[in-house]
Amino acid sequence: MSSFTELVIILITLALLSLILNINAQTDCSESSDEFFNLASARNITKCKKLTTLGAEFGWKYNVDNHTKQLQLDIIIRASLHNAMGWLAWGVNPGQRPQMVGTRAIIGIRYLNGTSVIKTYNITQYTKIGCPLLPSEISDVNVSNTQVIYSATRYMMTIHASLILPQKDYNFSKLNHVWQVGQSANDVQPLMHATTLQNVDSTETLDLDTGTCVNIGHRRRHLRTVHGILNILGWGILLPIGVIIARYFRVHPFDLEKKKKLWFYLHVSFQSIGYVLGTIGWGIGLWLGHASKYYTFRTHRILAIFIFTFATLQMLAFRLKPKNTDDYRKHWNMYHHFLGYALLATISVNIFQGIAILKPVYTWKWAYVAILGAFGVVTIAFEIYTWIKFRKDIKEKKNQTTTTTQDLKAGAGPPTK
């Protein structure tokens, strides 16, 4: 059990460290894609970075004019639209933190007829509640030299612009910037983008000098990773192992019933550790859901509540189960087993739901598929072995009964003293 405790401590420590450390300080454009490097170099932009979401690349050049108290900024940003039509947006926010509302945005739109347009927009709280987002002048930001480039090979869009920002509202060492990708537009009105985690997390506070940034989305991604690992390990691995032990290890293949119910202690141990890890992961998930103001994953949340509630009920059975002599013990066993198998099925479905939401590397999905496959192979093997042994025991018992009957018919009686 100590090894599992150490694993949990390591995972949570890594998550907490990610809340403290700045990330992604690489500003060398030579590490960007070749096409983006060429586009940035053509505009004398030498500072670049790969943004944390949507596969976007961002480059910038800035100058601080102490006489006019203005920040002169040239930017270039590139991302895939994933379709022949869509839009790419980038903007700055003078508020306390990077967010959609309050952003002064530059949006390039690509139409199905092959034309493109680039406009400036003020994103207000009315945009968030569904009001049309239409082009408008930006009073506090001077935008010029706007350009949009589209490459049909991979549906890549690049936008370039020069901005003059007042230093009193925009700090070059803490510049709040936002980027986004959408799939459709109504003339010059970009329509609502997707609400995946990548779309929601597309904000950061950037130091233009060093390239370091504070990214709330990056912090939450670490917690989401810990949340996923704990749930897969606790609910998705240890609980099924506990069920397998309870079903197959009483008599076959190892007779643990006679060894002071060793199977029961193993069953309780795996279930308890799995429940603790799963509950920690569930708690992290609750916090993430509470901290997410602009999106929710209803199905994933409902299934998680179902799993935690009934897993807790199953754990209470270790103390509250009826005695073997109670008349309703048989019916309780049926309920306990049915609920356990239903929980395993629900856990598998919800883990795949979580992987679909988190969209980690593909190894997550296939690793869990391999784990389920291993459980399936082990279960089938034990079922076959148990069935063969069961049939063999019945046959031996039948042979013994037949022999005893024949002896009685032959007149053989019980031995006398």
For each residue, the residues with C-beta under 8 A, 3 or more apart:
1: 4 5 269 273
2: 5 6
3: 6 7
4: 1 7 8 233 273 277
5: 1 2 8 9
6: 2 3 9 10
7: 3 4 10 11 233
8: 4 5 11 12 230 277 280
9: 5 6 12 13
10: 6 7 13 14
11: 7 8 14 15 226 229 230
12: 8 9 15 16 226
13: 9 10 16 17
14: 10 11 17 18 222 226
15: 11 12 18 19 222 223 225 226
16: 12 13 19 20
17: 13 14 20 21
18: 14 15 21 23 218 219 222
19: 15 16 219 222
20: 16 17
21: 17 18
22: 25 212 213 214
23: 18 52 212 213 215 218
24: 49 50 52 211 212 213 215 218
25: 22 210 211 212
26: 31 49 50 211
27: 46 47 48 49 210 211
28: 31 48
29: 32 36 37 40 41 45 46 47 48 59
30: 37
31: 26 28 48 50
32: 29 36 37 40 48 50 57 59
33: 36 37 57
34: 37 38
35: 38 39 78 151 156
36: 29 32 33 39 40 48 57 59 76 78 158
37: 29 30 32 33 34 40 41 48
38: 34 35 41 42
39: 35 36 42 43 76 78 149 158 160
40: 29 32 36 37 43 45 46 48 59 76
41: 29 37 38 44 45 46
42: 38 39
43: 39 40 61 74 76 160
44: 41 61 74
45: 29 40 41 48 59 60 61 74 76
46: 27 29 40 41 61
47: 27 29 59 60 61 208 211
48: 27 28 29 31 32 36 37 40 45 57 58 59 60
49: 24 26 27 57 58 59 211
50: 24 26 31 32 56 57 58
51: 54 56 57 58 77 179 202 204
52: 23 24 201 204 215 217 218 221
53: 56 179 198 199 201 202 217
54: 51 79 179 180 181 198 199 202
55: 79 80
56: 50 51 53 77 78 79 179 181 202
57: 32 33 36 48 49 50 51 77 78 79
58: 48 49 50 51 75 76 77 78 90 179
59: 29 32 36 40 45 47 48 49 75 76 77
60: 45 47 48 73 74 75 76 208
61: 43 44 45 46 47 73 74
62: 71 72 73 74 172 208
63: 71 72
64: 70 71 72 167 172
65: 68 69 70 71 72
66: 69
67:
68: 65
69: 65 66 166 167 168
70: 64 65 164 165 166 167
71: 62 63 64 65 164 165 166 167 170 172
72: 62 63 64 65 162 163 164 165
73: 60 61 62 162 163 164 165 208
74: 43 44 45 60 61 62 145 160 161 162 163
75: 58 59 60 90 160 161 163
76: 36 39 40 43 45 58 59 60 158 159 160
77: 51 56 57 58 59 88 90 158 159 179
78: 35 36 39 56 57 58 88 156 157 158 159
79: 54 55 56 57 88 156 157 179 181
80: 55 154 155 156 157 181
81: 84 85 86 87 88 110 155 156 157 181 183
82: 86 155 181 183
83: 86 155 183
84: 81 110 112 152 155
85: 81 110 111 112 183 184 185
86: 81 82 83 109 110 155 157 181 182 183 184 185
87: 81 107 108 109 110 157 181 182 185 190
88: 77 78 79 81 107 108 157 158 159 179 180 181
89: 105 106 107 108 121 178 179 180 181 182 190
90: 58 75 77 105 106 159 177 178 179 180
91: 103 104 105 106 121 123 177 178 179
92: 103 104 141 163 165 170 175 176 177 178
93: 97 98 99 102 103 104 176 177 178
94: 102 104 140 169 170 176
95: 99 102 176
96:
97: 93 176 203 205 216
98: 93 176 177 178 203 204 205 216
99: 93 95 102 103 176 178 203
100: 103 123 127 128 178 180 203
101: 123 124 125 127 128
102: 93 94 95 99 123 124
103: 91 92 93 99 100 123 178
104: 91 92 93 94 120 121 122 123 138 140 141
105: 89 90 91 120 121 122 123 178
106: 89 90 91 118 119 120 121 143 146 159 161
107: 87 88 89 118 119 120 121 190
108: 87 88 89 116 117 118 148 157 159
109: 86 87 116 117 118 119 185 188 190
110: 81 84 85 86 87 115 116 148 150 157
111: 85 114 115 116 117 185
112: 84 85
113:
114: 111
115: 110 111
116: 108 109 110 111 148 150 157
117: 108 109 111 148 188
118: 106 107 108 109 146 147 148 159 161
119: 106 107 109 135 188
120: 104 105 106 107 135 136 137 138 143 146
121: 89 91 104 105 106 107 133 134 135 136 190
122: 104 105 136 138
123: 91 100 101 102 103 104 105 127 133
124: 101 102 127 128 131
125: 101 128 129
126: 129 131
127: 100 101 123 124 130 131 133
128: 100 101 124 125 294
129: 125 126
130: 127
131: 124 126 127
132: 189
133: 121 123 127 189 190
134: 121 188 189
135: 119 120 121 188
136: 120 121 122
137: 120
138: 104 120 122 141 142 143
139:
140: 94 104 165 166 169
141: 92 104 138 163 164 165
142: 138 163 164
143: 106 120 138 146 161 162 163
144: 161 162 163
145: 74 160 161 162
146: 106 118 120 143 159 160 161
147: 118 159 160 161
148: 108 110 116 117 118 157 158 159 160
149: 39 157 158 159 160
150: 110 116 156 157 158
151: 35 154 155 156 157 158
152: 84 155
153: 156
154: 80 151
155: 80 81 82 83 84 86 151 152
156: 35 78 79 80 81 150 151 153
157: 78 79 80 81 86 87 88 108 110 116 148 149 150 151
158: 36 39 76 77 78 88 148 149 150 151
159: 76 77 78 88 90 106 108 118 146 147 148 149
160: 39 43 74 75 76 145 146 147 148 149
161: 74 75 106 118 143 144 145 146 147
162: 72 73 74 143 144 145
163: 72 73 74 75 92 141 142 143 144
164: 70 71 72 73 141 142
165: 70 71 72 73 92 140 141 169 170
166: 69 70 71 140 169 170
167: 64 69 70 71 170 171 172
168: 69
169: 94 140 165 166
170: 71 92 94 165 166 167 175
171: 167 174 175
172: 62 64 71 167 175 207 208 209
173: 207 208 209
174: 171 205 206 207
175: 92 170 171 172 205 206 207 208
176: 92 93 94 95 97 98 99 203 204 205 206
177: 90 91 92 93 98 203 204 205 206
178: 89 90 91 92 93 98 99 100 103 105 202 203
179: 51 53 54 56 58 77 79 88 89 90 91 202 203
180: 54 88 89 90 100 193 199 202
181: 54 56 79 80 81 82 86 87 88 89 193 199
182: 86 87 89 185 190 191 192 193 194
183: 81 82 83 85 86 191 193 194
184: 85 86 191
185: 85 86 87 109 111 182 188 189 190 191
186: 189 191
187:
188: 109 117 119 134 135 185
189: 132 133 134 185 186
190: 87 89 107 109 121 133 182 185 193
191: 182 183 184 185 186
192: 182
193: 180 181 182 183 190 199
194: 182 183 199
195: 199 200 294 295
196: 199 200 357 359
197: 200 201 217 221 224 295 357 358 359
198: 53 54 201 202 359
199: 53 54 180 181 193 194 195 196 202
200: 195 196 197 217 292 294 295
201: 52 53 197 198 215 216 217 218 220 221
202: 51 53 54 56 178 179 180 198 199 217
203: 97 98 99 100 176 177 178 179 215 216 217
204: 51 52 98 176 177 213 214 215 216 217 218
205: 97 98 174 175 176 177 213 214 215
206: 174 175 176 177 211 212 213
207: 172 173 174 175 210 211 212 213
208: 47 60 62 73 172 173 175 211
209: 172 173
210: 25 27 207
211: 24 25 26 27 47 49 206 207 208
212: 22 23 24 25 206 207
213: 22 23 24 204 205 206 207
214: 22 204 205
215: 23 24 52 201 203 204 205 218 219
216: 97 98 201 203 204 219 220
217: 52 53 197 200 201 202 203 204 220 221
218: 18 23 24 52 201 204 215 221 222
219: 18 19 215 216 222 223
220: 201 216 217 223 224 288 291
221: 52 197 201 217 218 224 225
222: 14 15 18 19 218 219 225 226
223: 15 219 220 226 227 284 287 288
224: 197 220 221 227 228 288 358
225: 15 221 222 228 229 358 360
226: 11 12 14 15 222 223 229 230 281 284
227: 223 224 230 231 281 284 285 288 354
228: 224 225 231 232 281 354 355 358 360 364
229: 11 225 226 232 233 281
230: 8 11 226 227 233 234 277 278 280 281 284
231: 227 228 234 235 236 277 278 281 282 285 351 354
232: 228 229 235 236 237 351 368
233: 4 7 229 230 236 237 238 274 277
234: 230 231 237 238 239 273 274 275 276 277 278 279 280 281
235: 231 232 238 239 274 278 281 307 311 347 350 351
236: 231 232 233 239 240 347 348 351 368 371
237: 232 233 234 240 241 274 371
238: 233 234 235 241 242 270 271 273 274 277
239: 234 235 236 242 243 270 271 274 275 278 311 343 344 347
240: 236 237 243 244 344 375
241: 237 238 244 245 270 274
242: 238 239 245 246 266 267 268 269 270 271 274
243: 239 240 246 247 340 341 344
244: 240 241 247 248 249 375 378 379 382
245: 241 242 248 249 263 266 267 270
246: 242 243 249 250 263 264 267
247: 243 244 382
248: 244 245 252 253 382 386
249: 244 245 246 252 253 254 256 263 266
250: 246 255 256 257 263
251: 255 257 389
252: 248 249 255 382 385 386 389
253: 248 249 382 385
254: 249
255: 250 251 252 258 259
256: 249 250 259 261 262 263 266
257: 250 251 261 263
258: 255
259: 255 256 262
260:
261: 256 257 264 265
262: 256 259 265 266
263: 245 246 249 250 256 257 266 267
264: 246 261 267 268
265: 261 262 268 269
266: 242 245 249 256 262 263 269 270
267: 242 245 246 263 264 270 271
268: 242 264 265 271 272 318
269: 1 242 265 266 272 273
270: 238 239 241 242 245 266 267 273 274
271: 238 239 242 267 268 274 275 314 315 318
272: 268 269 275 276 315
273: 1 4 234 238 269 270 276 277
274: 233 234 235 237 238 239 241 242 270 271 277 278
275: 234 239 271 272 278 279 311 312 315
276: 234 272 273 279 280
277: 4 8 230 231 233 234 238 273 274 280 281
278: 230 231 234 235 239 274 275 281 282 307 308 311
279: 234 275 276 282 283 308
280: 8 230 234 276 277 283 284
281: 226 227 228 229 230 231 234 235 277 278 284 285
282: 231 278 279 285 286 304 307 308
283: 279 280 286 287
284: 223 226 227 230 280 281 287 288
285: 227 231 281 282 288 289 301 304
286: 282 283 289 290
287: 223 283 284 290 291
288: 220 223 224 227 284 285 291 292
289: 285 286 292 296 297 301
290: 286 287
291: 220 287 288
292: 200 288 289 295 296
293:
294: 128 195 200
295: 195 197 200 292
296: 289 292 301
297: 289 300 301 353 357
298: 301 302
299: 302 303 353
300: 297 303 304 350 353 354 357
301: 285 289 296 297 298 304 305
302: 298 299 305 306
303: 299 300 306 307 346 349 350 353
304: 282 285 300 301 307 308 350
305: 301 302 308 309
306: 302 303 309 310 346
307: 235 278 282 303 304 310 311 343 346 347 350
308: 278 279 282 304 305 311 312
309: 305 306 312 313
310: 306 307 313 314 339 342 343
311: 235 239 275 278 307 308 314 315 343
312: 275 308 309 315 316
313: 309 310 316 317 339
314: 271 310 311 317 336 339 340 343
315: 271 272 275 311 312 318
316: 312 313 319 320
317: 313 314 320 321 336
318: 268 271 315 321
319: 316
320: 316 317
321: 317 318 332 336
322: 326 328 329 332
323: 326 329
324: 329
325: 329
326: 322 323 329 332
327:
328: 322 331 332
329: 322 323 324 325 326 332 333
330: 333 334
331: 328 334 335
332: 321 322 326 328 329 335 336
333: 329 330 336 337
334: 330 331 337 338
335: 331 332 338 339
336: 314 317 321 332 333 339 340
337: 333 334 340 341
338: 334 335 341 342
339: 310 313 314 335 336 342 343
340: 243 314 336 337 343 344
341: 243 337 338 344 345
342: 310 338 339 345 346
343: 239 307 310 311 314 339 340 346 347
344: 239 240 243 340 341 347 348
345: 341 342 348 349
346: 303 306 307 342 343 349 350
347: 235 236 239 307 343 344 350 351
348: 236 344 345 351 352 372
349: 303 345 346 352 353
350: 235 300 303 304 307 346 347 353 354
351: 231 232 235 236 347 348 354 355 368
352: 348 349 355 356 365 368
353: 297 299 300 303 349 350 356 357
354: 227 228 231 300 350 351 357 358
355: 228 351 352 358 359 360 364 365 368
356: 352 353 359
357: 196 197 297 300 353 354
358: 197 224 225 228 354 355 364
359: 196 197 198 355 356
360: 225 228 355 363 364
361: 364
362: 365 366
363: 360 366 367
364: 228 355 358 360 361 367 368
365: 352 355 362 368 369
366: 362 363 369 370
367: 363 364 370 371
368: 232 236 351 352 355 364 365 371 372
369: 365 366 372 373
370: 366 367 373 374
371: 236 237 367 368 374 375
372: 348 368 369 375 376
373: 369 370 376 377
374: 370 371 377 378
375: 240 244 371 372 378 379
376: 372 373 379 380
377: 373 374 380 381
378: 244 374 375 381 382
379: 244 375 376 382 383
380: 376 377 383 384
381: 377 378 384 385
382: 244 247 248 252 253 378 379 385 386
383: 379 380 386 387
384: 380 381 387 388
385: 252 253 381 382 388 389
386: 248 252 382 383 389 390
387: 383 384 390 391
388: 384 385 391 392
389: 251 252 385 386 392 393
390: 386 387 393 394
391: 387 388 394 395
392: 388 389 395 396
393: 389 390 396 397
394: 390 391 397 398
395: 391 392 398 399
396: 392 393 399 400
397: 393 394 400 401
398: 394 395 401 402
399: 395 396 402 403
400: 396 397 403 404
401: 397 398 404 405
402: 398 399 405 406
403: 399 400 406 407
404: 400 401 407 408
405: 401 402 408 409
406: 402 403 409 410
407: 403 404 410 412
408: 404 405 411 412 413
409: 405 406
410: 406 407
411: 408
412: 407 408
413: 408 416
414:
415:
416: 413
417:
